[in-house]
Amino acid sequence: MALSVEWRTKGAKNDAILVLDGDGAIREAIVCNDTILSRFLTEQLADLDSWRGQSLVEGEQREPEAWGELVISRAGTGEVIEADPELFWQGIYLWFRSHGIDYDTPMKRSNSLIED
């Protein structure tokens, strides 16, 4: 089943990365930080089936809309499926440029999304 991934925001760095199955149901929800967001934006996503969130997703949290507005969604192959340009550039500023870096600035990468 083809997976996709979304960046959703509720504003003020209250963002999440959602891994969705082919039916649009949430498989994993990952609280954003700059490393995770950079990885989402810059890497091919072929290993999405091994990304793990911090907690179980239950109830109304199983609907992507419960996690806020869609910023950008990508297919597992890396293609952009949908994006909101205004939210995207606001997020880039908030997470990266306001700190003097960009989303593709080399930084220490973590494999915390991958199950060993």
Secondary structure, DSSP 8 states (H G I E B T S, - for coil): ---EEEEEE-STT-EEEEEE-TTS-EEEEEE--HHHHHHHHHS--TTGGGB--SS---GGGGSGGGG-EEEEEEETTS-EEEE-HHHHHHHHHHHTGGGT--TTS------TTB--
